[in-house]
C-alpha cells in the first residue's frame, strides 16, 4: 500500500518548490523590467515638474505630457500588480493538490468509482495487471516515484528530521527508481 507521512509530503513540496522557482525566472525578469519602467516613468514625472518650475515648459505642455506619463504609470502599476499576483499552475498544484497526499487513502475510500479511477491513473503510469488477485506488474508515475525516493532517503537519513534534497540529489535519485506498493 502507498502511504505518505506529513514529513514526506512536506519534503516533496519543498523539493518541487525549489525546482519550480528555478523555472519561474521569466516572470521574475518581467517583474524587474516592469519595476524599472515604473521608476523611469516616475523620474519623467519629476523632471516634468522641475521643468515647469524652471519655466522650461509651459503649463499647457506640462499638462499634456503629465497626462501621458500618468497614464503610463497607471498601466505599468497594473501590469506589475498582475505579475506579482500571478500564480503558476505549479503553485496551485503545491497549495491545493499536494496536501491531499497526506489523506489519499481516506479520500480514495470515500470516492466514487470514477474518482477512484482518476486517482489510480495519477499513481500508476500503466494499467495494472492482476494475476490471481495480486498486482503482477506496476509502474508508478514520475511524481509518485519522486515521493517514494524521498521516503527512501528519509528512511536512510540518521536525523530523519529534514533532508536537503537539492536538484543534484533529485537527479541522482532519478537514476535509481524505487518501486513499492
Secondary structure, DSSP 8 states (H G I E B T S, - for coil): -----HHHHHHHHHHHHHHHHHHTHHHHHHHHHHHHHHHHHHHHHHHHHHHHHTTSS-HHHHHHHHHHHHHHHHHHHHHHHHHHH---HHHHIIIIIGGGGGGHHHHHHHS-HHHHHHHHHHHBSS--EEETTEEEE--B-HHHHHHHHHHHHHHH-SS-S-----HHHHHHHHTS-----
